[in-house]
Amino acid sequence: MVPTLAFTNIQVCDFFFKPVLDHQDEPTSFFRCRCSKVREQDIKTGYTNLMSHVRAQHPNFAAEIANSGMAGGTRIAFVHKKSQTVYSWIDWVISCTLPFSFPEDETVVKYASISSISTETLVKCMGLLTKAVEEIVAAILPEKFGIVFDGSTFRSEHYVAVFAVFTHDGNVEKILLAMAPLVDDEVMDHSAPAHVAFLRTIMGFFKCTLARVLHLVGDNCPTNGAVATLMRAPFVGCASHRLNLAVVEYMETYECHVGSQRKFPVPYRNEPYQ
């Protein structure tokens, strides 16, 4: 009885073949096998020619792959080298929070094992990637969803994070839609109308309107409440922020005791209050 093949055609071809590159280091329709023979194959139509060669010249290919320790297999051989390079730089820059000019740094170019790339190309590709992700998110978002938003100030710049929240298959899903400065060419202050304009702009990137927002979740402050009123959407105050406000109000009664406690040196602050 012939054993069942444990590897897909993609895994087998990835193990045995490497693409033949042209003068611009781009893959052609030809692939070179480990045995040095070259075969032509249009990957868009499948792997028939490549698999025919493998079965004819490497009949024990399943055992060979299994014994190599590379049984996991990936499709990296069939990904354009330029795409691999761009992905590597984007991953490096974003994961390590590096400046866009990082790939052109002389020391980086000297020691990096991946092909070099210009800052202009990196920024262009990141922009294209952003648009691609926006289209994917737009397709995922349901007809109605909630918005959770919060602000944070860093070096006089006020940023707002916006999350879309909805249920899918019984689970609550959260997607970060934006983390951007509130003030720009269209928004000039931190008022409620400015927040509404900001949210309208963000929704536009995902082909949405504010009418699709079921509710808003944010800190319990007059501005956020006014934002919900302007959008005609229910407002759910952040429970932890509400608790914090209650604790602050409660502690005002004991401010004299708290103030006297702060005067003690740090080592003595944990001593029982007399």
C-alpha positions as CSV (number, residue, x, y, z in Angstrom):
1,M,0.0,0.0,0.0
2,V,1.4,3.4,-1.0
3,P,1.7,5.7,2.0
4,T,-0.2,9.0,1.9
5,L,1.8,12.0,0.7
6,A,2.6,14.1,3.8
7,F,3.6,17.2,1.9
8,T,1.7,19.6,-0.3
9,N,2.9,20.5,-3.8
10,I,3.9,23.9,-2.6
11,Q,6.1,22.4,0.2
12,V,7.7,19.9,-2.2
13,C,8.5,22.5,-4.8
14,D,9.8,24.9,-2.2
15,F,12.2,22.3,-0.9
16,F,13.6,21.2,-4.3
17,F,13.4,24.4,-6.4
18,K,14.8,27.9,-6.3
19,P,13.6,30.6,-8.8
20,V,16.0,31.6,-11.6
21,L,16.4,35.4,-11.3
22,D,16.8,37.9,-14.2
23,H,19.3,40.7,-14.4
24,Q,17.2,42.8,-11.9
25,D,17.1,40.0,-9.4
26,E,13.4,39.3,-10.1
27,P,12.1,35.7,-10.4
28,T,11.4,34.4,-13.9
29,S,9.2,31.5,-14.9
30,F,12.1,29.1,-14.6
31,F,13.2,27.2,-11.5
32,R,16.4,25.3,-10.8
33,C,16.2,22.0,-8.9
34,R,18.6,20.8,-6.3
35,C,19.9,18.4,-9.0
36,S,20.8,21.5,-11.1
37,K,18.2,20.9,-13.8
38,V,16.0,23.8,-14.8
39,R,12.2,23.6,-15.4
40,E,9.7,26.2,-16.6
41,Q,6.6,26.7,-14.6
42,D,3.9,29.5,-14.4
43,I,3.1,29.4,-10.7
44,K,-0.3,31.0,-11.4
45,T,-1.3,27.8,-13.1
46,G,0.0,25.4,-10.5
47,Y,3.1,23.2,-10.0
48,T,2.5,20.4,-12.6
49,N,5.8,20.6,-14.4
50,L,7.8,21.0,-11.2
51,M,6.1,18.1,-9.6
52,S,6.5,15.9,-12.7
53,H,10.3,16.4,-12.5
54,V,10.3,15.7,-8.7
55,R,8.4,12.4,-9.1
56,A,10.6,11.3,-12.0
57,Q,14.0,12.3,-10.7
58,H,13.4,12.2,-6.9
59,P,11.0,9.3,-6.3
60,N,11.8,9.2,-2.6
61,F,11.2,13.0,-2.2
62,A,8.9,12.6,0.8
63,A,11.5,10.8,2.9
64,E,14.2,13.2,1.7
65,I,12.2,16.2,2.9
66,A,11.3,14.5,6.2
67,N,14.9,13.6,6.9
68,S,16.1,17.1,6.0
69,G,14.5,18.7,9.1
70,M,12.8,21.2,6.8
71,A,9.4,19.4,6.7
72,G,7.6,22.6,7.7
73,G,8.2,24.1,4.4
74,T,7.3,27.7,3.4
75,R,6.5,29.5,0.2
76,I,9.4,31.9,0.5
77,A,11.1,30.6,-2.7
78,F,8.1,31.8,-4.7
79,V,8.0,35.3,-3.2
80,H,9.7,38.0,-5.2
81,K,13.1,39.0,-3.7
82,K,12.1,42.6,-3.9
83,S,9.0,41.9,-1.8
84,Q,11.0,40.0,0.7
85,T,13.4,42.9,1.0
86,V,10.6,45.5,1.4
87,Y,8.8,43.4,4.0
88,S,12.0,42.9,6.0
89,W,12.8,46.6,6.2
90,I,9.2,47.5,7.1
91,D,9.2,44.8,9.8
92,W,12.5,46.0,11.2
93,V,11.6,49.7,11.2
94,I,8.2,49.3,12.7
95,S,9.0,46.6,15.3
96,C,12.0,48.6,16.6
97,T,10.4,52.1,16.3
98,L,13.1,53.3,14.0
99,P,13.2,56.4,11.8
100,F,12.3,56.0,8.1
101,S,15.9,57.0,7.3
102,F,17.3,54.0,9.1
103,P,17.8,51.8,6.0
104,E,20.1,54.5,4.5
105,D,22.3,54.8,7.6
106,E,25.9,54.0,6.6
107,T,26.5,51.6,9.5
108,V,23.2,49.8,8.9
109,V,24.0,49.4,5.2
110,K,27.5,48.1,6.1
111,Y,26.3,45.4,8.4
112,A,22.7,44.5,7.3
113,S,22.4,41.1,5.6
114,I,19.3,42.1,3.6
115,S,19.5,44.1,0.4
116,S,19.5,47.9,0.8
117,I,16.5,50.1,0.2
118,S,16.0,53.9,0.0
119,T,14.0,55.9,2.4
120,E,11.8,57.1,-0.4
121,T,11.0,53.5,-1.4
122,L,10.4,52.5,2.2
123,V,7.9,55.3,2.8
124,K,6.2,54.6,-0.6
125,C,5.7,50.9,0.2
126,M,4.5,51.7,3.8
127,G,1.9,54.0,2.3
128,L,0.8,51.2,-0.1
129,L,0.7,48.7,2.7
130,T,-1.4,51.1,4.8
131,K,-4.0,51.4,2.0
132,A,-4.0,47.6,1.6
133,V,-4.7,47.1,5.3
134,E,-7.4,49.8,5.3
135,E,-9.2,47.9,2.5
136,I,-8.9,44.6,4.5
137,V,-10.3,46.3,7.7
138,A,-13.1,47.9,5.7
139,A,-14.1,44.5,4.4
140,I,-14.1,43.1,8.0
141,L,-16.1,45.8,9.7
142,P,-19.8,44.9,10.1
143,E,-22.6,47.3,9.2
144,K,-22.8,48.5,12.8
145,F,-20.0,48.7,15.4
146,G,-18.9,50.6,18.5
147,I,-16.1,53.0,18.9
148,V,-13.7,53.1,21.8
149,F,-11.4,56.2,21.9
150,D,-9.0,57.8,24.3
151,G,-6.5,60.6,24.1
152,S,-2.9,61.1,25.3
153,T,-0.6,64.1,25.2
154,F,3.1,63.7,24.3
155,R,5.4,66.7,24.1
156,S,2.5,69.1,23.6
157,E,1.0,66.9,20.8
158,H,-2.4,65.4,21.6
159,Y,-3.0,62.0,20.1
160,V,-6.3,60.1,19.9
161,A,-6.5,56.3,19.6
162,V,-9.6,54.9,17.9
163,F,-10.8,51.3,18.1
164,A,-13.7,49.6,16.4
165,V,-15.5,47.1,18.6
166,F,-17.9,44.4,17.5
167,T,-18.9,40.8,18.0
168,H,-18.0,38.0,15.7
169,D,-18.8,34.3,16.3
170,G,-19.7,35.1,19.9
171,N,-16.4,36.9,20.6
172,V,-15.7,40.6,21.1
173,E,-13.3,41.8,18.4
174,K,-11.2,45.0,18.7
175,I,-9.4,46.7,15.7
176,L,-7.2,49.7,16.0
177,L,-8.3,52.2,13.4
178,A,-6.1,55.1,14.1
179,M,-3.5,56.5,16.5
180,A,-3.0,60.0,15.2
181,P,-2.7,63.7,16.3
182,L,-6.0,65.4,16.8
183,V,-4.9,68.7,15.5
184,D,-4.1,68.9,11.8
185,D,-5.0,71.1,8.7
186,E,-8.7,70.4,9.2
187,V,-8.9,70.2,13.1
188,M,-7.6,73.2,14.9
189,D,-8.6,72.7,18.6
190,H,-9.6,70.0,21.1
191,S,-13.3,70.8,21.2
192,A,-16.2,68.3,20.7
193,P,-16.8,69.4,17.1
194,A,-13.1,68.9,16.5
195,H,-13.3,65.3,17.8
196,V,-16.3,64.6,15.6
197,A,-14.4,65.9,12.5
198,F,-11.5,63.8,13.5
199,L,-13.6,60.6,13.8
200,R,-15.4,61.4,10.5
201,T,-12.0,61.6,8.8
202,I,-10.9,58.3,10.3
203,M,-14.1,56.6,9.2
204,G,-13.5,57.8,5.7
205,F,-10.3,55.8,5.4
206,F,-12.4,52.7,5.9
207,K,-15.3,53.7,3.6
208,C,-17.5,54.2,6.6
209,T,-19.7,57.1,7.9
210,L,-20.5,58.1,11.5
211,A,-24.0,56.7,10.9
212,R,-22.5,53.2,11.3
213,V,-21.3,53.9,14.9
214,L,-23.6,52.2,17.4
215,H,-22.1,53.7,20.5
216,L,-19.1,55.5,21.9
217,V,-16.9,54.5,24.8
218,G,-14.5,56.9,26.4
219,D,-13.5,58.8,29.5
220,N,-16.2,60.5,31.6
221,C,-15.6,64.1,30.6
222,P,-17.9,66.8,29.2
223,T,-16.1,66.8,25.8
224,N,-16.6,63.1,25.2
225,G,-20.3,63.4,26.2
226,A,-20.7,66.3,23.8
227,V,-19.1,64.2,21.1
228,A,-21.7,61.5,21.6
229,T,-24.5,64.1,21.6
230,L,-23.3,65.6,18.3
231,M,-23.0,62.1,16.8
232,R,-26.4,61.1,18.2
233,A,-24.9,58.0,19.6
234,P,-25.2,56.5,23.1
235,F,-22.2,57.2,25.3
236,V,-20.7,54.6,27.6
237,G,-18.4,56.1,30.2
238,C,-15.2,54.2,30.9
239,A,-15.8,52.2,34.1
240,S,-12.2,52.5,35.4
241,H,-12.2,56.2,34.8
242,R,-15.5,56.6,36.6
243,L,-14.1,54.6,39.6
244,N,-11.0,56.9,39.6
245,L,-13.2,60.0,39.6
246,A,-15.2,58.6,42.6
247,V,-12.0,57.7,44.5
248,V,-10.6,61.2,43.9
249,E,-13.9,62.8,45.2
250,Y,-14.0,60.5,48.2
251,M,-10.3,61.2,49.1
252,E,-11.0,65.0,49.2
253,T,-12.5,64.5,52.6
254,Y,-9.2,63.1,53.9
255,E,-6.9,65.5,52.1
256,C,-5.5,66.9,55.3
257,H,-4.4,63.4,56.5
258,V,-3.0,62.5,53.0
259,G,-1.2,65.8,52.9
260,S,0.4,65.3,56.3
261,Q,1.4,61.7,55.3
262,R,3.2,63.1,52.2
263,K,5.5,65.1,54.5
264,F,7.0,62.0,56.0
265,P,10.2,60.6,54.5
266,V,9.5,57.7,52.1
267,P,10.7,54.9,54.5
268,Y,8.2,56.0,57.1
269,R,5.1,56.3,54.8
270,N,4.2,52.7,55.2
271,E,4.1,52.8,59.0
272,P,0.5,52.6,60.5
273,Y,-1.1,56.0,60.8
274,Q,-1.2,57.2,64.4
